[in-house]
Amino acid sequence: MKHSALLFCAFLLGAAMPLNAQVMGNYGEQNQMQYQNIQPSAQFRAVPKSARLQADNILEVRINALSNQRADSYTAIFSVLQLGKTADETNKLLNSRLDGFLASLKNLDIPREAIYVDMVNFLPRYEYIVEKKIVSKKSYTEIPKGFELQKTYTSATTTRPA
């Protein structure tokens, strides 16, 4: 009896204490730091502080402006994803899909040397089998399903001035 009464009193003391939960984590602190570090950009100041009055009759003004010019070159990046049952099959399927694409780029006078191929990831894929066992209600077993291959193709072309 004394033991249960002592536990009940400890519970009441614990319940009466104010509890503070961390709701936002570090999000609030990061936002405060982000807004404190904002500095005015030098590109919007008409006269730098060091050159305000170099002499009585000299005033220096710097202007940063944008100019709409014709592009010298174009770069296109394509990411392609392929799924397959084996590693060899996945690679063959992806390469056969992209051979047609590379042929159409060749018809546009883009040489093969201007195209860079990069393998991004090559991951195994799994699926799950649900088994009912005596001890637990459901057991999930992971079995290999195939592979996932992702490549990027970057094409850079240079335009000729008109």
Buried (B, 14 or more C-beta within 10 A) or exposed (E): EEEEEEEEEEEEEEEEEEEEEEEEEEEEEEEEEEEEEEEEEEEEEEEEEEEEEEEEEEEEEEEEEEEEEEEEEEEEEEEBEBBBEEEEBBBEBBBEEBEEBBEEBEEEEBEEEBBEEEEEEEEEEEEEEEEEEEEEEEEEEEEEEBBBBBBEBBBEBEEEEE
